[in-house]
C-alpha cells in the first residue's frame, strides 16, 4: 500500500512539473477512456484516473495473498484512514460516516430503518432518481405510509421551490390525517441535472420537525460540502462519480443524534438491538463495519483519488473548471441544436452538468423507445454518449463537463444528437 501511494504521489508530481496538469483534452490520456470515445456522461458512472490502478491492484493483491490477515485485521486501519480523509473534505466527524457501495444502498438503509408508522406522510419530488421513487413505493406498501409527491417544472428559482415545499407541508399537516415525518430531497438531481437548494430545504423542513434525507449521489467532487454546517439528518453521496474513486464506493452520513435509528440494509452479526436497554455492546460503526465478505478495495482508494485531484489543482480549481465548461459547452450545444439551456433567473441550476433542450418533435414512438434509440445510436454509430430525457413534456440532453473534456467535445456530442433527432423525425 505504501509503495502504491508513493507511486501515485510521484506520478502526480511528475505531471505537475511537466506542466501538463492544466485541464482539458491534454489530460485525457490520464484516464482509461478509449481515445476516440467522446463521453459527456461522467455523471452516470464516473471514471477513474490511470494512476489509481496500481493502488487498487496492490490492495486487491493483499486480500488474496493472505485473506485472513487482511480481512480480519490489516484492512481496517486503512479504511479508517480513508474515512478520516473524506471526513475532513466534507466537514464531518469520521464517527458519523459509514461506507456503503452506492447511493441507493444508503437510501434504502435509511428509508427501511426509520421507525415510521402507518399513516405517516413522506414527501419527495418528481425529480427523484427512479430507484428512489421505487424505494418509496416499497416502504409505502410495506408500512402503509402516505407518499406525497411534489411536482417541480424546471426552470425554477430556489425561492419558488422553497415556497412550494412550505405550502405543501402546511397543506398536508392541516388536513389532520397524519403528519409529514420525512422529506427525500436531492443535492443535485439526476434528470434534470439541477442543483437543488438542499441547504435551505433542510432548515425549512426541520422547522416542521420533519427529518431530511438528502440524496447527494452527484454532490461530492462537484460542489463543496460542509455537512456540519448544513446539518441534514441523513446524507448519502457517491465517491465513484465526481470524486474519481473506483465504482462501488459511497459514504453515508448519519449524525450522532440519529444513529440509534439506523441499521444496515444487510443485517449481519453485529446487530444493535436498541429495544433492549441492556444491549450497548454494539456501536453504529460496528454494525456497518462488516456487511459480509466483499471487496473493500474501492473504499481504500479515496485518499489516492483526492491526492490525484490535488495534483490537478485541488477541489476549487476542478469545480471551477467543470462549472465554466458546462456553461460554455451548454451554450455551444444549444446553438448547434437551435434550442436553449435550462437555467433559472438566479443562474443557479447548472453546476458541472448542463441541460440542453433537443429539437425532438413529431415522433410517434414511446419515450422508452426514444431513449433506447439514442443510447444505441450515440454509442455504436457516433462513438459518444450523453443521456436524453423528458421533463415537463420537453426533451433534453444532460451534458457532463469534466477535467478531461473541453468545448470541442460538446460540439461533437451536440452534432451527434442533432443527427439522431433528424433520423427520428423522418420515421
N, C-alpha and C positions, 0 to 999 in steps of 0.2 A: 504494500500500500504506500509506504514511504517513497519507494522508487517511482511509482506511478505518479504520485502528486508532484514529486521533484521534476519528472519528465514534463508534465503539463506546464509547470511554472517556467522551466527553461524554454520550452517551445513558445510560450506566450511572450517571454522576454525577447526572444529572437524576432518574433513577429513585429514587436513594437520597435526594436532598434532598426529593423529594415524599413520602417516607415510604411508598412503595408496594413496598418491597423485602422486606416480611415475606412469608413463603412461604405457598403455598396457592392457592386459586382466583383470588385477586386479581391474581396474576401470570400467569395462564393466557394472557392476551392478548399476553404477550411471546413466546409460542411460535406456531408455524404451524398447530397442530392446529385442525380445524374446531370452531367454538364449541359445537356441540351434541353433539359426539362425546366419549364418556367412555372414555378409554383407561387401563387398568391393565396395559398390556403394554409399558411402556417398555423392559423387559429384552430384548425381541426385536430391535428396530430402532433404538431411541433416538429423539431428536427434537432439532432444533437451535433455538436462540432466534432470533427475527427479526433481532436485531442482528448476527448473523453473515452475513446475506445481502449487505450491501454489501461486506464483507471478501471473501467468496467471489466476488462479481461482479467486484470490482477485480482479483483475482488471475487470473481466467479471461480478463478483457479483456486483461491484459498478455501472456498467452500467445498471443493472437490478433493483436494489432497488430504484434508483431514476434516471431514464433515462434523464430527463430534466436537472437536476442539473449537472450530469456527462457529458453528450454530449454537453451541451451548455456552460459550464464553467470549471468544475474541471479537465477534462482530458487534457486540452491544456497546462497548466504548466508542466505536467508530460511528454507530448510529447516533449515540448521544452527542458526539462532537458535531455531526452534520445538523442535528436538530438545533444545537446552540447557534451555529452559524445562521441558520434560517430564522431563528427567533430574533436575532439581532437585526436582520434585514427587515422584518415586518413588525418590529417593536412589540414583542410578546415575550412572555415567560416560557422557557422550554417546557416547564411542567404543565403548560396549557396546550401543548401541541402533541398530537399523535400522528403516526404515519398511517395512511390508507393508500390503496392502489390507484384510485381515481376519484374524481369529484362525486360520481354517483354512489360510490361506496360510502363516502362521507354523508351525502344527503340521506341515504337510506339508514345509516347509523343513527342519525338524529331523529328523523321522522318516525322511525319504528321503535324508538326508545322512549320518547316523551309520554308521560302518563296522561294522555288525552282521554276524554270520556265521551260517550255517546251524546250527540247534540252540540259538542264544542265546534266552533267555526274556525276555519283556517282560510287565510286569504293568499292568493297568488295571482300571477299575471299571465295574460295570453302569450307573452313573450318568453315565458319559462321554457327551458330546454325540454324537448319532448319526453325524455326519460323522467324528468322531474314531474311532469304532469301525470305520467303513468304511475309514479310513486304515490302521488296524491290520490289518484283513483283507487289504488290498492289499500291505503290506510283508511280511506272513506268506507270502502266495502267491508273492511275487517272490523273497524271500530265504530261504524255509523257516525262518522264525523260529517260536518256540513262544509264542503268546499265553496268558497266564494271567489269567483274569477273576476278580476278587474281587467277590462279590455283597454289597451292603450293603442292609439293610432298615431304612430310617429309620422312626421317630426313633432315632438312636444318639448316645451321648455321645462326645466326642473320644477319651477313653481307650479306649473299646471299639473304635473304628475303628483306632487305632494298634496295639492288641493283635492285631486281625485281620490287619493288614499284616505285623506281625512274625512271627506264626505262619505265614502264607503263605510268606514269604521263607525261613524256616528249613526248612519242609517241602520246598519246591521245591529249595533248594540241597543238601539232604541226600539227594536222590534220586540224585545222581551222574550225571545225564544232561544236564548243561548248567547254566550259571549265569544268574541274572537280571541283565541288563545295563541295563535301562531301566524306569522307572516313570512312566506317564502319570497325572497327578492334576489335579483342579480346584482353583481357589482358591475359587470359588463355583460350584456345579453349576447347570446349566440347569434340569433337572427330575429330582428335586425341587430347588427353588431353596434350597439349603442351603450354609452356609459350611463348607468342608472345612478340617480342621486342617493346611493345607499347610505352614505354618512348621515344625511338629513332624515332619510326614511327610518333608519334605526332609532334615532332620537324621537321621531314622531310616534312610532308605534309603542315605544316604551312609555310614553305619556298615558297610554290607554292600557298599560300592563299587558302588552302583547309581546311575546317572545319573537326575536328576529333570527331567521335562518338565512344567511347570505351565501348564495351560490357564486363564489368568486373563481370559477373554473378558469376564466381568462384574466384574472387580476394580477397575480404575482408576475413580475417581469414586464408587465405592460403599464401599470400605474404604481406610484408609490403607495405603500400600505403602512398604516400605523394603527394596529388593532387595539392597543390600549386607549388610544385617543377616540377612535370610533366606537369601541366597546360594544360590538354585536354580541348577541347571546350565543351564536354559533356561526362559524365561518369556515368555508372549505375552499381550497384552491389547488389547482394542478400545477406541479412543478415541471411537468413534461411538456407543457405548451410553450409559454413565453420565457421560461427561465432556462431552457436548454438541458434539463435533466432527461435521462432516458425514460421511455414510456412506462407507465405503471408506477407513477410517483406523485403522490398528493399529500397534503397535510390538512388535518382537521384541528381547528382552534376551538377549544371549549374553556371559557374562563372558570376559575376555581369554584365560583358560586354555583355553577350548573353541572359540575362533573358527577354529582350523585344521580343525576337524571339520565345519564348516557351510558350505554353498554355497546360493545362492538356489534356490528351486523352479524358476525360469525361468533357465537358464544364458544368459548374454549374453557380449558381447565381453570383459568384464573378468572373466576366469576365472583363479583362482589354482590352479595345478597343484602341490599340496603333495607329490606323489610325486617332484617334481623339486627337489632341494635348491637348484638354481641359480635357481629361479623365485621371486624375492622382490619382484617388481616390482608385484604387485597385492595390495592390502590387503583385509581383511574389509569395510571401508566401501566401497572401490571396487567390490567385487562386487555390492553391493546398491544402489549409487547410481543405476543406470540399468537398470530391468527391461524397458526398451523404451518406446516412445512411449506416454504416458498422461497423464491429467490429475492433476497432483500438488497441485492447489489444496487438497484436503482436508487434507493434512498441514500445510499452511501456515496453517491456521485454528486450530491447537491453542492458540497463545498467546491468540488472541481468545476462545476458549471458556473458558480459565482466567481471563481478565480478567472475563468475564461472571459466572463463578462467584464471583469476589471481590466483585462488586457485590451479590451475594445474601448476603454474609456470609462466604464462603470455605468451604473444604473441611469443616472441623469442623461449622459451622452446617448446611450442606447434608446431610451424612451423619447428623447427629443428628436433623434434622427427618424425613428419609426413614425412618430406623430407627423412631423413635417412632410415625410414622404407620402403618408396616407392622404394628407391634404392635397399635395401636388399631384400625386398619382390619381386620386379621385377626380380631380378636375380634368386631367388628361383623358381618362376613361370616359367621363361624361361627354366631353367634346367629340370623341370618336363615335360614341353611341348616339349622340344627338339628344341626350337626356339631362338629368340633373342628379346631383349628390343629395342624399338625405341628410339634412342638417337643420338645426333649430336656430332661433334668433339669438340664443346665447352662444352659439358655436361650441356647444359642449358635448355633442353626441359622439364625434369622431375622436378616437384615441389612436390606435395603430391599425384598426380595421375601419374601412370606409365602405359605405353602402351606396351603390350607384344604380339608378333605375336602368332597366334594359328595355329596348323597344320591342317587346313581345306582345303582339296583339293578333286578333283574328285567327286563333287556333282552336281546334275542336277536339283536343285530346285532354286527358286528365292532368292535374297538377303533378301527380306522381310520375306519369309518363314523361312530362316535360323535364323534370329534374333528372330522371334516369337517362334521357337522351343527351342532355347537357354533359352529364358525367362521362358517358361513353365517348361522345364526340370530342370533348375537350382533351380527355386523356389519350385516346387512341388515334385521333386524327390530327389534333393540333399540339399534342405533347405539352399540355399546360393544364392548370387547374385553378378554378375559383368557383365556389358553390353559388347556385342560384336559388332563390326562394321567393315566395309571395307574401307580402304584408299589406294589409288594408287594400286588397284586390289589385295591387301593383306588383309587378315582377322586378326584383333587384338582384344584383350580384354583390357578394361580400368579398372585398379585396384586402388581403392582409399585407401590410408593409413589414419588412423585416430587415435586419442588418445586412443580409446578403442580396437584397433586391434594390433596384433603382427605377427611375422613371421609364426606362425602355421596357421593363417587364410589364408595367401597366399598359403600355402601348400594345405589346404582344398579346396579352390576355384579352384586352378590350376588343381588338380586331378579331380574335378567335370567337369571342362571344357574339359579336355582331354577325359573323358568318353563320353561326348556328341559328341565330334568330331569323335570318333571311331564309334558311333552309326550312325551318319550322312553319313559317308563314306561307310558304309555297304549297304545303300539303293541304 
